[in-house]
């Protein structure tokens, strides 16, 4: 069997309606399947699948009144684990630098707090969060990757991790963690 990419990634939310609105009306993706899963012990899970391109899906589950499940768990993966916002993130393909710039402008016009474009040397990215506190990225490759140099572990840059406002963040000497400004108000 050949590799075909992801079928779906499953995430959680406390507000499925706001999540679907964000992914459809802010990011421009399409909800393609919705279910309600009845839990025998009580409660239910609302479950929606969102097509993020190439038939690859992101699924969100909204638990409701399920015995033994805390009502207030943190859906922001990094925040819930107490680690910097860049550790767990999901990157959508932007296509090229022109489209990345256009997506950044579009998101800002829709009121989304977005980082400046970050140059990774081999890719360019912007970062932001969804209503659940999940770290998201739009990224475009700026050159081919997979060379021997690319796949050899080597020290390419240095970072510090500091605690700021009770949250761990990456700190660069010349450029701060791109998500720090986006997450600062969350």
N, CA and C atoms as an extended XYZ file, in Angstrom:
558
Properties=species:S:1:pos:R:3:atomname:S:1:resname:S:1:resid:I:1 pbc="F F F"
N         0.847       -1.181        0.000 N   UNK     1
C         0.000        0.000        0.000 CA  UNK     1
C         0.890        1.242        0.000 C   UNK     1
N         0.585        2.190       -0.835 N   UNK     2
C         1.360        3.428       -0.878 CA  UNK     2
C         0.851        4.401        0.179 C   UNK     2
N         1.723        5.305        0.595 N   UNK     3
C         1.322        6.339        1.554 CA  UNK     3
C         0.381        7.313        0.863 C   UNK     3
N        -0.694        7.626        1.521 N   UNK     4
C        -1.689        8.510        0.929 CA  UNK     4
C        -1.958        9.754        1.768 C   UNK     4
N        -1.227        9.952        2.845 N   UNK     5
C        -1.483       11.091        3.711 CA  UNK     5
C        -2.456       10.720        4.814 C   UNK     5
N        -2.952       11.709        5.504 N   UNK     6
C        -3.892       11.488        6.594 CA  UNK     6
C        -5.294       11.238        6.061 C   UNK     6
N        -6.025       10.375        6.728 N   UNK     7
C        -7.467       10.301        6.532 CA  UNK     7
C        -8.082       11.450        7.314 C   UNK     7
N        -7.772       11.487        8.626 N   UNK     8
C        -8.227       12.607        9.447 CA  UNK     8
C        -7.396       12.693       10.720 C   UNK     8
N        -7.456       13.851       11.314 N   UNK     9
C        -6.867       14.112       12.625 CA  UNK     9
C        -8.037       14.443       13.538 C   UNK     9
N        -8.100       13.833       14.709 N   UNK    10
C        -9.196       14.068       15.639 CA  UNK    10
C        -8.790       15.012       16.758 C   UNK    10
N        -9.603       16.036       16.984 N   UNK    11
C        -9.357       17.035       18.022 CA  UNK    11
C       -10.640       17.236       18.826 C   UNK    11
N       -10.546       17.987       19.908 N   UNK    12
C       -11.734       18.214       20.733 CA  UNK    12
C       -12.058       19.699       20.831 C   UNK    12
N       -13.300       19.961       21.163 N   UNK    13
C       -13.793       21.323       21.320 CA  UNK    13
C       -14.885       21.325       22.384 C   UNK    13
N       -15.095       22.480       22.992 N   UNK    14
C       -16.239       22.663       23.886 CA  UNK    14
C       -17.365       23.403       23.171 C   UNK    14
N       -17.104       23.921       21.971 N   UNK    15
C       -18.108       24.677       21.224 CA  UNK    15
C       -17.984       24.325       19.744 C   UNK    15
N       -18.671       23.276       19.344 N   UNK    16
C       -18.570       22.797       17.966 CA  UNK    16
C       -19.112       23.814       16.973 C   UNK    16
N       -20.154       24.547       17.344 N   UNK    17
C       -20.712       25.540       16.426 CA  UNK    17
C       -19.691       26.630       16.119 C   UNK    17
N       -19.013       27.153       17.144 N   UNK    18
C       -17.991       28.184       16.928 CA  UNK    18
C       -16.812       27.622       16.137 C   UNK    18
N       -16.460       26.374       16.407 N   UNK    19
C       -15.352       25.740       15.689 CA  UNK    19
C       -15.684       25.575       14.213 C   UNK    19
N       -16.883       25.069       13.912 N   UNK    20
C       -17.281       24.903       12.510 CA  UNK    20
C       -17.354       26.257       11.810 C   UNK    20
N       -17.856       27.270       12.503 N   UNK    21
C       -17.923       28.614       11.925 CA  UNK    21
C       -16.526       29.119       11.575 C   UNK    21
N       -15.572       28.934       12.480 N   UNK    22
C       -14.200       29.385       12.240 CA  UNK    22
C       -13.591       28.667       11.036 C   UNK    22
N       -13.670       27.354       11.011 N   UNK    23
C       -13.039       26.593        9.933 CA  UNK    23
C       -13.728       26.813        8.587 C   UNK    23
N       -15.041       27.048        8.594 N   UNK    24
C       -15.755       27.303        7.337 CA  UNK    24
C       -15.654       28.762        6.903 C   UNK    24
N       -16.030       29.685        7.785 N   UNK    25
C       -16.171       31.083        7.382 CA  UNK    25
C       -14.905       31.911        7.520 C   UNK    25
N       -13.976       31.495        8.347 N   UNK    26
C       -12.706       32.216        8.476 CA  UNK    26
C       -11.633       31.563        7.610 C   UNK    26
N       -11.490       30.242        7.712 N   UNK    27
C       -10.437       29.555        6.960 CA  UNK    27
C       -10.890       29.101        5.574 C   UNK    27
N       -12.191       28.986        5.349 N   UNK    28
C       -12.688       28.632        4.021 CA  UNK    28
C       -12.779       27.146        3.737 C   UNK    28
N       -12.710       26.310        4.758 N   UNK    29
C       -12.845       24.866        4.584 CA  UNK    29
C       -14.327       24.487        4.632 C   UNK    29
N       -14.626       23.216        4.378 N   UNK    30
C       -16.020       22.782        4.300 CA  UNK    30
C       -16.285       21.631        5.261 C   UNK    30
N       -17.369       21.757        6.037 N   UNK    31
C       -17.829       20.651        6.874 CA  UNK    31
C       -18.464       19.623        5.937 C   UNK    31
N       -18.018       18.350        6.045 N   UNK    32
C       -18.496       17.320        5.121 CA  UNK    32
C       -19.260       16.183        5.802 C   UNK    32
N       -19.228       16.126        7.127 N   UNK    33
C       -19.947       15.053        7.825 CA  UNK    33
C       -20.170       15.478        9.267 C   UNK    33
N       -21.393       15.249        9.762 N   UNK    34
C       -21.722       15.513       11.164 CA  UNK    34
C       -22.458       14.310       11.740 C   UNK    34
N       -22.112       13.946       12.956 N   UNK    35
C       -22.758       12.847       13.669 CA  UNK    35
C       -23.021       13.292       15.100 C   UNK    35
N       -23.970       12.629       15.738 N   UNK    36
C       -24.103       12.703       17.187 CA  UNK    36
C       -23.942       11.283       17.697 C   UNK    36
N       -22.995       11.106       18.591 N   UNK    37
C       -22.708        9.794       19.156 CA  UNK    37
C       -23.348        9.735       20.535 C   UNK    37
N       -24.300        8.840       20.714 N   UNK    38
C       -24.957        8.674       22.009 CA  UNK    38
C       -24.066        7.801       22.889 C   UNK    38
N       -23.828        8.246       24.109 N   UNK    39
C       -23.020        7.498       25.065 CA  UNK    39
C       -23.967        6.727       25.987 C   UNK    39
N       -23.794        5.419       26.074 N   UNK    40
C       -24.708        4.578       26.873 CA  UNK    40
C       -24.817        5.039       28.320 C   UNK    40
N       -23.708        5.471       28.900 N   UNK    41
C       -23.701        5.871       30.307 CA  UNK    41
C       -24.319        7.252       30.512 C   UNK    41
N       -24.626        7.938       29.431 N   UNK    42
C       -25.224        9.264       29.520 CA  UNK    42
C       -24.449       10.264       28.685 C   UNK    42
N       -25.143       11.250       28.203 N   UNK    43
C       -24.523       12.296       27.408 CA  UNK    43
C       -24.330       11.887       25.957 C   UNK    43
N       -23.662       12.764       25.227 N   UNK    44
C       -23.399       12.495       23.817 CA  UNK    44
C       -22.165       13.262       23.363 C   UNK    44
N       -21.733       12.937       22.167 N   UNK    45
C       -20.620       13.642       21.528 CA  UNK    45
C       -21.107       14.107       20.164 C   UNK    45
N       -21.038       15.415       19.937 N   UNK    46
C       -21.277       15.942       18.594 CA  UNK    46
C       -19.948       15.854       17.858 C   UNK    46
N       -19.992       15.374       16.621 N   UNK    47
C       -18.771       15.029       15.892 CA  UNK    47
C       -18.879       15.584       14.479 C   UNK    47
N       -17.935       16.416       14.062 N   UNK    48
C       -17.962       16.999       12.719 CA  UNK    48
C       -16.617       16.803       12.039 C   UNK    48
N       -16.668       16.511       10.748 N   UNK    49
C       -15.470       16.351        9.928 CA  UNK    49
C       -15.384       17.517        8.951 C   UNK    49
N       -14.205       18.113        8.862 N   UNK    50
C       -13.975       19.276        8.013 CA  UNK    50
C       -12.915       18.906        6.990 C   UNK    50
N       -13.231       19.101        5.700 N   UNK    51
C       -12.280       18.811        4.625 CA  UNK    51
C       -11.326       19.997        4.498 C   UNK    51
N       -10.037       19.751        4.755 N   UNK    52
C        -9.037       20.823        4.697 CA  UNK    52
C        -8.223       20.756        3.405 C   UNK    52
N        -8.677       19.960        2.446 N   UNK    53
C        -8.017       19.851        1.150 CA  UNK    53
C        -7.543       18.444        0.866 C   UNK    53
N        -7.596       18.084       -0.405 N   UNK    54
C        -7.134       16.768       -0.862 CA  UNK    54
C        -7.823       15.628       -0.116 C   UNK    54
N        -9.066       15.833        0.267 N   UNK    55
C        -9.852       14.839        1.015 CA  UNK    55
C        -9.214       14.460        2.343 C   UNK    55
N        -8.412       15.338        2.894 N   UNK    56
C        -7.858       15.130        4.227 CA  UNK    56
C        -8.729       15.921        5.195 C   UNK    56
N        -9.092       15.264        6.296 N   UNK    57
C       -10.098       15.813        7.192 CA  UNK    57
C        -9.533       16.122        8.569 C   UNK    57
N       -10.129       17.122        9.204 N   UNK    58
C        -9.924       17.382       10.623 CA  UNK    58
C       -11.281       17.130       11.273 C   UNK    58
N       -11.294       16.294       12.292 N   UNK    59
C       -12.532       15.969       12.999 CA  UNK    59
C       -12.509       16.628       14.372 C   UNK    59
N       -13.631       17.184       14.769 N   UNK    60
C       -13.772       17.759       16.106 CA  UNK    60
C       -14.882       17.033       16.839 C   UNK    60
N       -14.617       16.730       18.104 N   UNK    61
C       -15.596       16.071       18.965 CA  UNK    61
C       -15.933       17.008       20.116 C   UNK    61
N       -17.236       17.231       20.325 N   UNK    62
C       -17.722       18.071       21.412 CA  UNK    62
C       -18.479       17.181       22.400 C   UNK    62
N       -17.853       16.849       23.544 N   UNK    63
C       -18.540       16.011       24.531 CA  UNK    63
C       -19.564       16.830       25.320 C   UNK    63
N       -20.698       16.204       25.610 N   UNK    64
C       -21.763       16.871       26.358 CA  UNK    64
C       -22.300       15.948       27.447 C   UNK    64
N       -22.134       16.377       28.710 N   UNK    65
C       -22.721       15.684       29.866 CA  UNK    65
C       -22.343       14.208       29.953 C   UNK    65
N       -21.080       13.912       29.722 N   UNK    66
C       -20.611       12.529       29.783 CA  UNK    66
C       -20.073       12.260       31.187 C   UNK    66
N       -20.652       11.293       31.893 N   UNK    67
C       -20.198       10.994       33.256 CA  UNK    67
C       -18.704       10.649       33.285 C   UNK    67
N       -18.004       11.249       34.250 N   UNK    68
C       -16.588       10.968       34.434 CA  UNK    68
C       -15.656       11.790       33.574 C   UNK    68
N       -16.185       12.527       32.608 N   UNK    69
C       -15.345       13.369       31.755 CA  UNK    69
C       -15.423       14.802       32.263 C   UNK    69
N       -14.291       15.410       32.607 N   UNK    70
C       -14.349       16.786       33.115 CA  UNK    70
C       -14.912       17.742       32.062 C   UNK    70
N       -15.728       18.678       32.524 N   UNK    71
C       -16.329       19.659       31.618 CA  UNK    71
C       -15.347       20.732       31.176 C   UNK    71
N       -14.257       20.897       31.927 N   UNK    72
C       -13.379       22.041       31.698 CA  UNK    72
C       -11.981       21.658       31.219 C   UNK    72
N       -11.827       20.491       30.574 N   UNK    73
C       -10.492       20.149       30.080 CA  UNK    73
C       -10.069       21.161       29.027 C   UNK    73
N        -8.762       21.377       28.912 N   UNK    74
C        -8.224       22.390       28.010 CA  UNK    74
C        -8.087       21.806       26.609 C   UNK    74
N        -8.823       22.353       25.654 N   UNK    75
C        -8.754       21.877       24.271 CA  UNK    75
C        -7.538       22.418       23.530 C   UNK    75
N        -6.871       23.432       24.092 N   UNK    76
C        -5.627       23.936       23.512 CA  UNK    76
C        -4.501       23.002       23.922 C   UNK    76
N        -4.088       22.131       23.053 N   UNK    77
C        -3.184       21.032       23.390 CA  UNK    77
C        -1.943       21.521       24.132 C   UNK    77
N        -1.251       22.505       23.586 N   UNK    78
C        -0.021       23.000       24.212 CA  UNK    78
C        -0.296       23.613       25.574 C   UNK    78
N        -1.320       24.439       25.634 N   UNK    79
C        -1.690       25.094       26.887 CA  UNK    79
C        -2.032       24.055       27.943 C   UNK    79
N        -2.790       23.040       27.552 N   UNK    80
C        -3.185       21.989       28.475 CA  UNK    80
C        -2.005       21.196       29.004 C   UNK    80
N        -0.973       21.060       28.181 N   UNK    81
C         0.228       20.332       28.592 CA  UNK    81
C         1.267       21.235       29.250 C   UNK    81
N         1.068       22.564       29.167 N   UNK    82
C         2.011       23.505       29.761 CA  UNK    82
C         3.317       23.611       28.995 C   UNK    82
N         3.235       23.512       27.659 N   UNK    83
C         4.440       23.599       26.825 CA  UNK    83
C         4.293       24.741       25.820 C   UNK    83
N         5.399       25.200       25.204 N   UNK    84
C         5.309       26.310       24.247 CA  UNK    84
C         4.346       26.015       23.098 C   UNK    84
N         3.751       27.071       22.596 N   UNK    85
C         2.727       26.968       21.568 CA  UNK    85
C         3.167       26.360       20.260 C   UNK    85
N         4.462       26.245       20.023 N   UNK    86
C         4.927       25.687       18.751 CA  UNK    86
C         5.055       24.169       18.772 C   UNK    86
N         4.987       23.545       19.944 N   UNK    87
C         5.238       22.105       20.015 CA  UNK    87
C         4.189       21.305       19.249 C   UNK    87
N         2.925       21.451       19.595 N   UNK    88
C         1.848       20.782       18.866 CA  UNK    88
C         1.155       21.832       18.020 C   UNK    88
N         1.225       21.665       16.719 N   UNK    89
C         0.545       22.582       15.816 CA  UNK    89
C         0.205       21.839       14.533 C   UNK    89
N        -0.710       22.402       13.782 N   UNK    90
C        -1.149       21.808       12.532 CA  UNK    90
C        -0.949       22.847       11.442 C   UNK    90
N        -0.260       22.452       10.366 N   UNK    91
C         0.076       23.383        9.292 CA  UNK    91
C        -0.720       23.046        8.037 C   UNK    91
N        -1.369       24.054        7.492 N   UNK    92
C        -2.084       23.921        6.230 CA  UNK    92
C        -1.175       24.414        5.113 C   UNK    92
N        -1.288       23.805        3.953 N   UNK    93
C        -0.484       24.177        2.787 CA  UNK    93
C        -0.977       25.512        2.229 C   UNK    93
N        -0.053       26.454        2.052 N   UNK    94
C        -0.413       27.765        1.511 CA  UNK    94
C        -0.173       27.860        0.009 C   UNK    94
N         0.618       26.964       -0.555 N   UNK    95
C         0.878       26.993       -1.993 CA  UNK    95
C         2.174       27.689       -2.334 C   UNK    95
N         2.183       29.013       -2.187 N   UNK    96
C         3.386       29.792       -2.494 CA  UNK    96
C         3.378       31.061       -1.642 C   UNK    96
N         4.454       31.825       -1.734 N   UNK    97
C         4.597       33.014       -0.887 CA  UNK    97
C         3.506       34.047       -1.170 C   UNK    97
N         3.127       34.208       -2.425 N   UNK    98
C         2.059       35.150       -2.766 CA  UNK    98
C         0.747       34.745       -2.076 C   UNK    98
N         0.417       33.452       -2.143 N   UNK    99
C        -0.810       32.970       -1.502 CA  UNK    99
C        -0.715       33.040        0.021 C   UNK    99
N         0.478       32.837        0.565 N   UNK   100
C         0.672       32.958        2.014 CA  UNK   100
C         0.407       34.393        2.460 C   UNK   100
N         0.951       35.364        1.728 N   UNK   101
C         0.694       36.777        2.031 CA  UNK   101
C        -0.795       37.092        1.937 C   UNK   101
N        -1.445       36.584        0.901 N   UNK   102
C        -2.877       36.833        0.719 CA  UNK   102
C        -3.681       36.216        1.863 C   UNK   102
N        -3.319       35.007        2.289 N   UNK   103
C        -4.031       34.353        3.397 CA  UNK   103
C        -3.837       35.141        4.681 C   UNK   103
N        -2.627       35.646        4.904 N   UNK   104
C        -2.360       36.450        6.103 CA  UNK   104
C        -3.259       37.688        6.119 C   UNK   104
N        -3.314       38.392        5.008 N   UNK   105
C        -4.160       39.589        4.911 CA  UNK   105
C        -5.632       39.234        5.123 C   UNK   105
N        -6.073       38.144        4.507 N   UNK   106
C        -7.464       37.702        4.649 CA  UNK   106
C        -7.802       37.394        6.107 C   UNK   106
N        -6.915       36.676        6.783 N   UNK   107
C        -7.158       36.346        8.188 CA  UNK   107
C        -7.206       37.603        9.049 C   UNK   107
N        -6.276       38.520        8.814 N   UNK   108
C        -6.272       39.764        9.596 CA  UNK   108
C        -7.537       40.567        9.327 C   UNK   108
N        -7.983       40.616        8.069 N   UNK   109
C        -9.221       41.326        7.731 CA  UNK   109
C       -10.433       40.723        8.441 C   UNK   109
N       -10.356       39.428        8.758 N   UNK   110
C       -11.446       38.746        9.457 CA  UNK   110
C       -11.265       38.769       10.970 C   UNK   110
N       -10.270       39.540       11.450 N   UNK   111
C       -10.086       39.722       12.883 CA  UNK   111
C        -9.248       38.672       13.581 C   UNK   111
N        -8.567       37.823       12.820 N   UNK   112
C        -7.714       36.798       13.417 CA  UNK   112
C        -6.348       37.406       13.715 C   UNK   112
N        -5.856       37.154       14.907 N   UNK   113
C        -4.527       37.617       15.298 CA  UNK   113
C        -3.496       36.668       14.679 C   UNK   113
N        -2.666       37.192       13.769 N   UNK   114
C        -1.734       36.389       12.975 CA  UNK   114
C        -0.323       36.939       13.146 C   UNK   114
N         0.657       36.043       13.149 N   UNK   115
C         2.049       36.482       13.237 CA  UNK   115
C         2.491       37.104       11.917 C   UNK   115
N         3.626       37.781       11.958 N   UNK   116
C         4.305       38.154       10.731 CA  UNK   116
C         4.727       36.870       10.030 C   UNK   116
N         5.131       36.977        8.779 N   UNK   117
C         5.638       35.804        8.067 CA  UNK   117
C         6.991       35.429        8.659 C   UNK   117
N         7.137       34.159        8.981 N   UNK   118
C         8.361       33.631        9.583 CA  UNK   118
C         9.136       32.869        8.512 C   UNK   118
N        10.408       33.231        8.339 N   UNK   119
C        11.286       32.575        7.365 CA  UNK   119
C        12.028       31.448        8.061 C   UNK   119
N        11.753       30.210        7.656 N   UNK   120
C        12.417       29.042        8.237 CA  UNK   120
C        13.622       28.596        7.406 C   UNK   120
N        13.993       29.348        6.386 N   UNK   121
C        15.078       29.062        5.453 CA  UNK   121
C        14.625       28.119        4.343 C   UNK   121
N        13.814       27.162        4.636 N   UNK   122
C        13.318       26.211        3.631 CA  UNK   122
C        11.808       26.356        3.400 C   UNK   122
N        11.161       27.154        4.269 N   UNK   123
C         9.717       27.375        4.189 CA  UNK   123
C         9.393       28.713        4.836 C   UNK   123
N         8.235       29.239        4.500 N   UNK   124
C         7.714       30.466        5.113 CA  UNK   124
C         6.369       30.120        5.746 C   UNK   124
N         6.087       30.746        6.900 N   UNK   125
C         4.887       30.389        7.648 CA  UNK   125
C         4.270       31.590        8.336 C   UNK   125
N         2.970       31.461        8.611 N   UNK   126
C         2.271       32.353        9.531 CA  UNK   126
C         1.600       31.467       10.572 C   UNK   126
N         1.408       32.011       11.779 N   UNK   127
C         0.848       31.248       12.887 CA  UNK   127
C        -0.321       32.001       13.509 C   UNK   127
N        -1.278       31.233       14.018 N   UNK   128
C        -2.455       31.788       14.685 CA  UNK   128
C        -3.102       30.651       15.466 C   UNK   128
N        -4.175       30.937       16.192 N   UNK   129
C        -4.876       29.885       16.934 CA  UNK   129
C        -6.347       29.854       16.530 C   UNK   129
N        -6.949       28.692       16.725 N   UNK   130
C        -8.386       28.567       16.472 CA  UNK   130
C        -9.142       28.861       17.766 C   UNK   130
N       -10.474       28.835       17.770 N   UNK   131
C       -11.229       29.165       18.988 CA  UNK   131
C       -10.976       28.220       20.157 C   UNK   131
N       -10.380       27.067       19.896 N   UNK   132
C       -10.090       26.087       20.939 CA  UNK   132
C        -8.705       26.268       21.539 C   UNK   132
N        -7.942       27.252       21.040 N   UNK   133
C        -6.575       27.447       21.504 CA  UNK   133
C        -5.582       26.538       20.808 C   UNK   133
N        -5.992       25.888       19.730 N   UNK   134
C        -5.102       25.000       18.982 CA  UNK   134
C        -4.229       25.845       18.063 C   UNK   134
N        -2.924       25.601       18.092 N   UNK   135
C        -1.968       26.339       17.269 CA  UNK   135
C        -2.063       25.872       15.821 C   UNK   135
N        -2.261       26.830       14.917 N   UNK   136
C        -2.376       26.548       13.492 CA  UNK   136
C        -1.339       27.336       12.716 C   UNK   136
N        -1.055       26.878       11.527 N   UNK   137
C        -0.031       27.486       10.678 CA  UNK   137
C        -0.473       27.348        9.228 C   UNK   137
N        -0.159       28.347        8.418 N   UNK   138
C        -0.160       28.201        6.964 CA  UNK   138
C         1.295       28.255        6.558 C   UNK   138
N         1.707       27.346        5.675 N   UNK   139
C         3.114       27.198        5.328 CA  UNK   139
C         3.258       26.966        3.829 C   UNK   139
N         4.340       27.498        3.260 N   UNK   140
C         4.688       27.162        1.878 CA  UNK   140
C         6.183       26.881        1.815 C   UNK   140
N         6.540       25.861        1.061 N   UNK   141
C         7.955       25.553        0.857 CA  UNK   141
C         8.559       26.613       -0.046 C   UNK   141
N         9.799       26.983        0.235 N   UNK   142
C        10.488       27.965       -0.597 CA  UNK   142
C        11.593       27.322       -1.420 C   UNK   142
N        11.810       26.036       -1.210 N   UNK   143
C        12.772       25.282       -2.017 CA  UNK   143
C        12.472       23.804       -1.831 C   UNK   143
N        13.083       22.990       -2.684 N   UNK   144
C        12.942       21.544       -2.531 CA  UNK   144
C        13.629       21.113       -1.247 C   UNK   144
N        13.075       20.112       -0.589 N   UNK   145
C        13.680       19.565        0.625 CA  UNK   145
C        13.943       18.080        0.421 C   UNK   145
N        14.706       17.504        1.329 N   UNK   146
C        15.014       16.088        1.255 CA  UNK   146
C        16.444       15.797        0.859 C   UNK   146
N        17.257       16.849        0.707 N   UNK   147
C        18.667       16.637        0.393 CA  UNK   147
C        19.363       16.014        1.593 C   UNK   147
N        20.565       15.495        1.378 N   UNK   148
C        21.331       14.912        2.473 CA  UNK   148
C        21.530       15.939        3.583 C   UNK   148
N        21.776       17.196        3.206 N   UNK   149
C        21.935       18.249        4.212 CA  UNK   149
C        20.648       18.422        5.020 C   UNK   149
N        19.502       18.357        4.353 N   UNK   150
C        18.222       18.524        5.041 CA  UNK   150
C        17.950       17.409        6.037 C   UNK   150
N        18.311       16.188        5.708 N   UNK   151
C        17.943       15.053        6.552 CA  UNK   151
C        19.030       14.662        7.541 C   UNK   151
N        20.080       15.459        7.629 N   UNK   152
C        21.139       15.229        8.607 CA  UNK   152
C        20.888       16.143        9.796 C   UNK   152
N        20.746       15.546       10.995 N   UNK   153
C        20.550       16.371       12.181 CA  UNK   153
C        21.796       17.210       12.407 C   UNK   153
N        21.595       18.493       12.521 N   UNK   154
C        22.688       19.402       12.803 CA  UNK   154
C        22.124       20.635       13.491 C   UNK   154
N        22.964       21.276       14.258 N   UNK   155
C        22.520       22.488       14.941 CA  UNK   155
C        22.367       23.583       13.905 C   UNK   155
N        21.145       24.039       13.718 N   UNK   156
C        20.868       25.050       12.701 CA  UNK   156
C        20.544       26.410       13.324 C   UNK   156
N        20.057       26.408       14.548 N   UNK   157
C        19.762       27.650       15.257 CA  UNK   157
C        19.639       27.332       16.728 C   UNK   157
N        19.528       28.373       17.541 N   UNK   158
C        19.457       28.204       18.986 CA  UNK   158
C        18.244       28.944       19.517 C   UNK   158
N        17.596       28.369       20.522 N   UNK   159
C        16.447       28.994       21.176 CA  UNK   159
C        16.611       28.876       22.679 C   UNK   159
N        15.883       29.700       23.377 N   UNK   160
C        15.732       29.572       24.820 CA  UNK   160
C        14.261       29.315       25.096 C   UNK   160
N        13.982       28.632       26.189 N   UNK   161
C        12.601       28.491       26.646 CA  UNK   161
C        12.511       29.216       27.973 C   UNK   161
N        11.600       30.192       28.037 N   UNK   162
C        11.399       30.975       29.249 CA  UNK   162
C         9.932       30.882       29.656 C   UNK   162
N         9.687       31.098       30.923 N   UNK   163
C         8.311       31.156       31.420 CA  UNK   163
C         7.887       32.619       31.420 C   UNK   163
N         6.824       32.926       30.680 N   UNK   164
C         6.286       34.283       30.609 CA  UNK   164
C         4.788       34.207       30.861 C   UNK   164
N         4.318       35.010       31.789 N   UNK   165
C         2.902       34.984       32.177 CA  UNK   165
C         2.453       33.569       32.519 C   UNK   165
N         3.340       32.824       33.154 N   UNK   166
C         3.014       31.471       33.574 CA  UNK   166
C         3.035       30.435       32.466 C   UNK   166
N         3.399       30.839       31.246 N   UNK   167
C         3.405       29.930       30.102 CA  UNK   167
C         4.817       29.813       29.538 C   UNK   167
N         5.249       28.598       29.173 N   UNK   168
C         6.556       28.453       28.538 CA  UNK   168
C         6.503       28.935       27.092 C   UNK   168
N         7.494       29.696       26.669 N   UNK   169
C         7.572       30.185       25.291 CA  UNK   169
C         8.999       30.032       24.787 C   UNK   169
N         9.127       29.845       23.473 N   UNK   170
C        10.429       29.879       22.826 CA  UNK   170
C        10.867       31.324       22.724 C   UNK   170
N        12.146       31.579       22.888 N   UNK   171
C        12.676       32.929       22.746 CA  UNK   171
C        13.900       32.848       21.850 C   UNK   171
N        13.918       33.645       20.809 N   UNK   172
C        15.101       33.771       19.958 CA  UNK   172
C        15.815       35.044       20.373 C   UNK   172
N        17.116       35.069       20.204 N   UNK   173
C        17.850       36.296       20.508 CA  UNK   173
C        17.459       37.413       19.551 C   UNK   173
N        17.200       37.072       18.292 N   UNK   174
C        16.889       38.092       17.300 CA  UNK   174
C        15.404       38.183       16.977 C   UNK   174
N        14.655       37.121       17.230 N   UNK   175
C        13.238       37.127       16.890 CA  UNK   175
C        12.493       36.275       17.908 C   UNK   175
N        11.463       36.804       18.557 N   UNK   176
C        10.735       36.014       19.557 CA  UNK   176
C         9.921       34.900       18.907 C   UNK   176
N         9.476       33.983       19.735 N   UNK   177
C         8.589       32.910       19.298 CA  UNK   177
C         7.420       33.538       18.548 C   UNK   177
N         7.171       33.149       17.295 N   UNK   178
C         6.102       33.780       16.529 CA  UNK   178
C         4.727       33.618       17.155 C   UNK   178
N         4.519       32.548       17.889 N   UNK   179
C         3.205       32.347       18.504 CA  UNK   179
C         3.038       33.122       19.798 C   UNK   179
N         4.135       33.613       20.358 N   UNK   180
C         4.041       34.287       21.656 CA  UNK   180
C         3.060       35.449       21.605 C   UNK   180
N         3.165       36.299       20.594 N   UNK   181
C         2.271       37.455       20.499 CA  UNK   181
C         0.829       37.024       20.259 C   UNK   181
N         0.642       35.974       19.489 N   UNK   182
C        -0.701       35.492       19.194 CA  UNK   182
C        -1.339       34.885       20.430 C   UNK   182
N        -0.549       34.156       21.210 N   UNK   183
C        -1.080       33.466       22.381 CA  UNK   183
C        -1.125       34.342       23.625 C   UNK   183
N        -0.483       35.490       23.596 N   UNK   184
C        -0.349       36.326       24.787 CA  UNK   184
C        -1.694       36.721       25.382 C   UNK   184
N        -2.689       36.943       24.542 N   UNK   185
C        -3.995       37.380       25.039 CA  UNK   185
C        -4.920       36.225       25.373 C   UNK   185
N        -4.506       35.002       25.094 N   UNK   186
C        -5.360       33.830       25.348 CA  UNK   186
C        -5.248       33.366       26.771 C   UNK   186
